[in-house]
């Protein structure tokens, strides 16, 4: 890998001019990366970090998204457990009481970032997850389910060093964002230049040792909910539907899995066997120190408190860009055919399935209501209704809903309005969540929540946390569900949830061969 230009942008003179009008100024350079891959770049630069991320995208199951984002060296971490929020920065942790959505909104606000034309869409900001139960900051739900995983309601890392892998130009953007409020602008620029040099040095390192030892033991899977109990929960949900409480609810079940391998190895398998618009690998140490471990062993930092999340989600939760709100409900699924003719036949079958169409329209209505709560009057529209998107193994019915964000609101307000997704809860949403709390034996953790990034310019992109492996405390968890409606067949809904979970388990099994 070599620099595509010896120049650092902006130059010092231009930086100082930008610093007069802005509080955050990105400093960057590019490297030619035609022989590099996102995985190798991540392994060189970030895999050894206690806390890091890798975000990738494959559009419609076939076309690689333009950018892959890699983050390391977070300077701040926000962890929420109910109303208790820990904010770690500059070696200190402050504990406050509050609403995590409000805290995130405040953390992202109050800055004046310089916008430089041509830069990748994400160069600094927050990356992390909201667990499903973060909804308790929005709605008052009963407390029936046990919290067996102990996963925080939210964990958000703030990065001012980002590597953006540009698949069109075959180059890596190295970006270090300088906060000119922390020191004088000249010193801020010099520090940013040094940080870029350190990033480049990381990318030039040999690949770290990464265990490729074949693990011949089968993946051990333990079901947390018996088939009998799941079928009973489906029947009870149908009774609620018949009584008029709800139209639909999504019931899920969790599987405990023993992988016997590094979680990133599973991510490598997922990105190959199930390429999706939202692919993510996240690592957090919610109660550990920030910063890179002082280790020269070449091995990844180990922490018993680490949380890792590897996933390949097809489904946007909400996106805000230049104050345009976008929401894309997915409901309706068929497997991909082996030929184009078979694909078309399956599309036709799916689009004429009354149950699939009714469920989809219900979720479109729910999405319109959610987007409407944060959008200007008259701006909400269904841009595209019920079209088919093909992915690597399945096809879905998708709709696109758009609105214009109200001037007094932020992207985090849009996330709050749409959280959690109706496709993972039900309709009406609040009553469906109350029923889920009654019928599912344990809290969901990250399943059905959100994985997101948000910048300091008011933009946010988030996906629903599904088709993922969560590892914490040395154990792995896979969770999947099925949408229950009036004419659901309990046996089929049970099998659907297992089939969805099996897709991730197959990726775990295949990871042993990488």
Secondary structure, DSSP 8 states (H G I E B T S, - for coil): -EES-S--BS-HHHHHHHHTT-SEEEEEEEEE-TT--HHHHHHHHTTTSSSEEEEE-EETTTEE-SEEEEE---SEEEEEETTEEEEEETTEEEEEES-HHHHHHHHHSS--B---TT--S-SSEEEEEE-GGGGGGTS-----SB--S---SEEEEEESEEEEEETTTTEEEEEEEEETTSS-HHHHHHHHHHHHHHHHHHHTS-----------S--EEEESS-HHHHHHHHHHHHHHHHTTS-SEEEEEEEEEEE--S-HHHHHHHHHHHS--SEEEEEEEETTS-SS-----SSS----TTEEEEEEEE--EEEEEETTEEEE--EEEEEE--SSHHHHHHHHHHHHT-HHHHHHHHHHHHHHHHHHHTTB-TT--EEEEEEEEEE-SSEEEEEEEEEEEB-TT--HHHHHHHH-S-GGGSEESHHHHHHHHHHHSSB--TTTTSEEEEEETTS-EEEEE--SEEEEETTEEEEEEEEEE-TT--HHHHHHHHHHHHHHHHHHHHHHTT-
